[in-house]
């Protein structure tokens, strides 16, 4: 993560505070899950949160609590238009992430593994999702593939 240009640009935008500030890249993930195997119609979209400052092994370990459930996105009943479902999905996700808004701007003090207190700035780095969830988040019509008209050199 720290080899990407966005990491260094983002890190440079915060006050250094005697070299004790850091970006905390937040990773979100969601995937539609069946809650009922009997009737087959009970679905939910759990949203998980992790931070990329953890090693991959620690983040994937079940016992480490490196991946936490922050909420379940609602499933709209059959009938509403796709646009309505996308809005409900996006607003629910925004509500779940609202507690990160202020710390992302002003930072929070965090005790790090080396025993030092640092000023940390959480920042959403990635959202891991299947194609249907990506359509819900971005508002792109399912089954439609947008084509970029901009020259790659621009």
C-alpha positions as CSV (number, residue, x, y, z in Angstrom):
1,X,0.0,0.0,0.0
2,X,2.8,2.4,0.9
3,X,4.4,2.0,-2.6
4,X,1.4,3.7,-4.3
5,X,1.5,7.3,-5.3
6,X,-1.8,8.1,-3.5
7,X,-0.3,7.0,-0.2
8,X,2.6,9.5,-0.4
9,X,0.4,12.3,-1.7
10,X,-2.2,11.7,1.1
11,X,0.6,11.4,3.7
12,X,2.1,14.7,2.6
13,X,-1.2,16.5,2.9
14,X,-1.3,16.0,6.8
15,X,0.7,18.0,9.3
16,X,3.8,16.1,10.2
17,X,3.5,16.7,14.0
18,X,7.1,15.9,14.7
19,X,7.0,13.0,12.3
20,X,4.4,11.2,14.3
21,X,1.4,11.2,11.9
22,X,0.4,8.4,9.7
23,X,-2.3,7.4,7.2
24,X,-4.5,4.5,8.2
25,X,-5.7,2.9,5.0
26,X,-9.2,1.5,5.6
27,X,-10.3,-1.5,3.6
28,X,-14.0,-2.2,3.2
29,X,-15.6,-5.3,1.8
30,X,-19.1,-6.5,1.1
31,X,-20.7,-9.5,-0.5
32,X,-24.3,-10.6,-0.7
33,X,-25.0,-13.4,1.9
34,X,-27.9,-15.8,2.3
35,X,-29.3,-15.7,5.8
36,X,-31.7,-18.6,5.3
37,X,-31.3,-21.8,3.5
38,X,-34.8,-23.0,4.0
39,X,-36.8,-20.3,2.2
40,X,-33.9,-18.9,0.2
41,X,-35.2,-15.4,0.1
42,X,-33.5,-13.9,3.2
43,X,-30.5,-11.9,2.0
44,X,-28.2,-9.3,3.5
45,X,-25.1,-7.5,2.5
46,X,-22.6,-7.5,5.4
47,X,-20.0,-4.8,5.4
48,X,-16.6,-5.6,6.8
49,X,-13.8,-3.2,7.8
50,X,-10.1,-3.8,8.2
51,X,-7.0,-1.6,8.1
52,X,-4.1,-2.1,5.7
53,X,-1.5,-1.3,8.3
54,X,-2.0,-4.9,9.5
55,X,-0.1,-7.7,7.8
56,X,-2.1,-9.9,5.4
57,X,-1.7,-12.9,7.7
58,X,-3.0,-11.0,10.7
59,X,-5.9,-9.5,8.8
60,X,-7.0,-12.9,7.5
61,X,-6.7,-14.7,10.8
62,X,-10.0,-15.4,12.4
63,X,-8.8,-15.0,15.9
64,X,-7.0,-11.7,15.4
65,X,-10.1,-9.6,14.9
66,X,-8.4,-8.0,12.0
67,X,-11.6,-7.9,10.1
68,X,-14.8,-6.6,11.8
69,X,-18.4,-6.5,10.8
70,X,-19.6,-2.9,10.9
71,X,-23.1,-3.4,9.7
72,X,-25.6,-5.1,7.4
73,X,-26.9,-3.2,4.4
74,X,-30.7,-3.5,3.8
75,X,-32.3,-5.6,1.1
76,X,-35.1,-3.7,-0.5
77,X,-38.3,-5.7,-1.1
78,X,-39.0,-6.7,-4.6
79,X,-40.6,-4.0,-6.7
80,X,-38.6,-0.8,-6.3
81,X,-36.6,0.4,-9.2
82,X,-32.8,-0.2,-9.3
83,X,-32.2,3.5,-8.8
84,X,-34.1,3.3,-5.4
85,X,-32.1,0.2,-4.4
86,X,-28.8,2.0,-5.2
87,X,-29.8,5.0,-3.2
88,X,-30.8,2.9,-0.2
89,X,-27.5,1.0,-0.5
90,X,-25.4,4.1,-0.7
91,X,-27.1,6.0,2.1
92,X,-26.9,3.1,4.4
93,X,-23.2,2.7,3.6
94,X,-22.7,6.5,4.2
95,X,-24.4,6.2,7.6
96,X,-22.1,3.3,8.6
97,X,-19.0,5.3,7.6
98,X,-20.0,8.7,9.1
99,X,-18.0,8.0,12.3
100,X,-14.8,8.1,10.1
101,X,-15.5,11.6,8.7
102,X,-14.1,13.7,11.5
103,X,-11.0,11.5,12.2
104,X,-10.2,11.6,8.5
105,X,-10.1,15.4,8.6
106,X,-8.5,16.1,12.0
107,X,-6.9,12.8,12.9
108,X,-7.0,10.8,16.2
109,X,-4.3,9.9,18.6
110,X,-3.5,6.2,18.5
111,X,-1.1,4.1,20.5
112,X,1.0,2.2,18.0
113,X,2.8,-1.2,18.4
114,X,6.1,0.4,19.0
115,X,4.7,2.2,22.1
116,X,4.6,5.6,20.6
117,X,1.5,7.7,20.2
118,X,0.8,8.9,16.7
119,X,-1.7,11.1,15.0
120,X,-3.6,8.8,12.7
121,X,-5.8,9.7,9.7
122,X,-8.1,6.9,8.6
123,X,-8.7,7.0,4.8
124,X,-10.8,4.6,2.7
125,X,-8.2,3.0,0.4
126,X,-10.3,0.3,-1.2
127,X,-13.7,-1.3,-1.3
128,X,-13.7,-5.0,-2.1
129,X,-16.9,-6.2,-3.7
130,X,-18.3,-8.4,-6.5
131,X,-19.7,-6.9,-9.6
132,X,-23.3,-6.6,-8.3
133,X,-22.1,-4.7,-5.2
134,X,-19.9,-2.5,-7.3
135,X,-23.0,-1.6,-9.4
136,X,-24.9,-0.7,-6.2
137,X,-22.1,1.5,-4.9
138,X,-21.3,3.3,-8.2
139,X,-24.9,3.5,-9.5
140,X,-23.9,1.8,-12.8
141,X,-26.6,-0.2,-14.4
142,X,-26.1,-4.0,-13.9
143,X,-25.0,-5.7,-17.1
144,X,-23.9,-2.4,-18.7
145,X,-20.2,-1.8,-19.2
146,X,-19.2,1.8,-19.5
147,X,-16.6,2.8,-22.0
148,X,-14.1,5.6,-21.3
149,X,-13.9,8.1,-24.1
150,X,-10.8,9.8,-22.7
151,X,-7.4,9.2,-24.2
152,X,-5.1,7.2,-21.8
153,X,-2.5,9.9,-22.1
154,X,-4.8,12.6,-20.7
